[in-house]
Each structure stands twice: as structure tokens, then as C-alpha cells.
Amino acid sequence: MQAEKWVVGDEYDEVAFARLKHALGRLRYIVQDEWNGMAGSQDIHHWTAIGPDGQLTIESETYVGLFVEGASSLIAELQAQYERTG
């Protein structure tokens, strides 16, 4: 399994968040773990989502953006669903 990181958009992009949430729901992902924190000027939000074919990590971090990490095949499937939601 090759891991991949996909930068979805800016951490403050509400449209990107909504599209990602919709795409995850269509692919039947469920959030199993969620936490957030601050370190200096960095605001970090972290979610672990479990789907039928595996696990994805979603994070939103100041100056880094909104991104998803997981197996390349899962990222490709999510990206395709995300594009269909636009």
C-alpha cells in the first residue's frame, strides 16, 4: 500500500470542507476519531475516517491547508467523488 497526501484546499475554505464531507459520505466513510489543538499560531484539526476499503486521515492546519492522507487507491477514489460533487 502506497501512501499519498492530497491537499484539498485552504484550511479556511468552507466550500472545500463541504465538498469533502459530501464526498466522504457518498463513499460511506465514518469519522472514528477527532481532535484539535493549538501550538503557537497553528490551529490543527484532525479526523480519522473509516470506510469500506480502509482508513483516511483528514487534517486542517493553519498555513498548511486542508489535506487527506491514506492509500493511493483510496485518495484517487475520494478525489474522483470530490470532483463529481462540484
KAGILIN-V813976 format. One record per pair of residues at least 24 apart in sequence whose C-alpha atoms are under 10 Angstrom apart, sorted by sequence separation. I is the first residue (numbers start at 1). J is the second residue. D is the distance in Angstrom with one decimal. If there is no record, write none. Layout:
i:I j:J d:D
i:I j:J d:D
This chain:
i:27 j:51 d:7.1
i:28 j:52 d:6.9
i:29 j:53 d:9.3
i:31 j:55 d:9.6
i:33 j:57 d:9.5
i:34 j:58 d:9.5
i:35 j:59 d:9.7
i:36 j:60 d:9.2
i:37 j:61 d:9.7
i:38 j:62 d:9.6
i:24 j:49 d:8.4
i:27 j:52 d:8.0
i:28 j:53 d:9.7
i:29 j:54 d:9.0
i:30 j:55 d:9.5
i:31 j:56 d:9.3
i:34 j:59 d:9.7
i:36 j:61 d:9.6
i:24 j:50 d:9.6
i:25 j:51 d:9.3
i:27 j:53 d:9.5
i:29 j:55 d:8.4
i:30 j:56 d:10.0
i:31 j:57 d:9.5
i:24 j:51 d:8.4
i:29 j:56 d:8.7
i:31 j:58 d:9.6
i:11 j:43 d:9.5
i:24 j:56 d:9.8
i:11 j:44 d:9.3
i:11 j:45 d:9.5
i:20 j:58 d:9.7
i:17 j:60 d:9.5
i:20 j:66 d:9.7
i:20 j:67 d:9.9
i:27 j:74 d:9.9
i:11 j:59 d:8.7
i:12 j:60 d:8.4
i:20 j:68 d:9.6
i:11 j:60 d:5.3
i:12 j:61 d:9.2
i:17 j:66 d:7.9
i:8 j:58 d:9.9
i:10 j:60 d:8.2
i:11 j:61 d:6.1
i:12 j:62 d:8.5
i:16 j:66 d:8.3
i:27 j:77 d:8.5
i:7 j:58 d:9.9
i:9 j:60 d:9.3
i:10 j:61 d:8.8
i:11 j:62 d:6.3
i:12 j:63 d:9.9
i:27 j:78 d:7.6
i:5 j:57 d:9.3
i:6 j:58 d:9.6
i:7 j:59 d:9.6
i:8 j:60 d:9.7
i:10 j:62 d:8.6
i:11 j:63 d:7.6
i:13 j:65 d:8.8
i:26 j:78 d:9.4
i:5 j:58 d:9.6
i:7 j:60 d:9.7
i:10 j:63 d:8.1
i:11 j:64 d:7.2
i:12 j:65 d:7.7
i:13 j:66 d:8.2
i:24 j:77 d:9.9
i:10 j:64 d:7.5
i:11 j:65 d:4.1
i:12 j:66 d:8.1
i:23 j:77 d:9.5
i:24 j:78 d:7.0
i:27 j:81 d:7.8
i:9 j:64 d:9.1
i:10 j:65 d:4.3
i:11 j:66 d:4.7
i:23 j:78 d:6.6
i:24 j:79 d:9.9
i:26 j:81 d:7.7
i:9 j:65 d:5.8
i:10 j:66 d:5.6
i:11 j:67 d:8.5
i:23 j:79 d:8.3
i:25 j:81 d:9.9
i:26 j:82 d:9.5
i:7 j:64 d:8.6
i:8 j:65 d:7.5
i:9 j:66 d:5.3
i:10 j:67 d:8.7
i:23 j:80 d:8.8
i:24 j:81 d:8.1
i:7 j:65 d:6.8
i:8 j:66 d:5.5
i:9 j:67 d:7.2
i:20 j:78 d:8.3
i:23 j:81 d:5.4
i:24 j:82 d:8.2
i:7 j:66 d:5.9
i:8 j:67 d:5.3
i:20 j:79 d:8.9
i:22 j:81 d:8.8
i:23 j:82 d:5.1
i:26 j:85 d:9.6
i:6 j:66 d:8.6
i:7 j:67 d:4.2
i:8 j:68 d:7.3
i:22 j:82 d:7.8
i:23 j:83 d:8.6
i:6 j:67 d:5.5
i:7 j:68 d:6.6
i:20 j:81 d:8.8
i:21 j:82 d:8.9
i:23 j:84 d:8.3
i:5 j:67 d:6.8
i:6 j:68 d:5.2
i:7 j:69 d:8.8
i:19 j:81 d:9.2
i:20 j:82 d:6.1
i:23 j:85 d:6.8
i:5 j:68 d:5.7
i:6 j:69 d:6.4
i:19 j:82 d:6.2
i:20 j:83 d:9.5
i:22 j:85 d:7.3
i:23 j:86 d:9.9
i:4 j:68 d:8.2
i:5 j:69 d:4.4
i:6 j:70 d:8.8
i:18 j:82 d:9.9
i:19 j:83 d:8.6
i:4 j:69 d:5.6
i:5 j:70 d:6.8
i:19 j:84 d:9.3
i:20 j:85 d:8.6
i:3 j:69 d:7.0
i:4 j:70 d:5.6
i:5 j:71 d:8.8
i:6 j:72 d:9.5
i:16 j:82 d:9.0
i:19 j:85 d:6.2
i:3 j:70 d:5.2
i:4 j:71 d:6.0
i:5 j:72 d:8.3
i:18 j:85 d:9.5
i:19 j:86 d:7.1
i:2 j:70 d:8.1
i:3 j:71 d:4.4
i:4 j:72 d:5.2
i:1 j:70 d:9.1
i:2 j:71 d:5.5
i:3 j:72 d:5.5
i:4 j:73 d:8.9
i:6 j:75 d:7.2
i:1 j:71 d:5.9
i:2 j:72 d:5.7
i:3 j:73 d:8.8
i:4 j:74 d:9.1
i:5 j:75 d:7.9
i:6 j:76 d:9.3
i:16 j:86 d:9.4
i:1 j:72 d:7.4
i:2 j:73 d:8.3
i:3 j:74 d:9.3
i:4 j:75 d:7.1
i:8 j:79 d:8.8
i:15 j:86 d:9.4
i:1 j:73 d:8.5
i:3 j:75 d:8.8
i:4 j:76 d:9.4
i:6 j:78 d:9.9
i:6 j:79 d:8.5
i:8 j:82 d:9.4
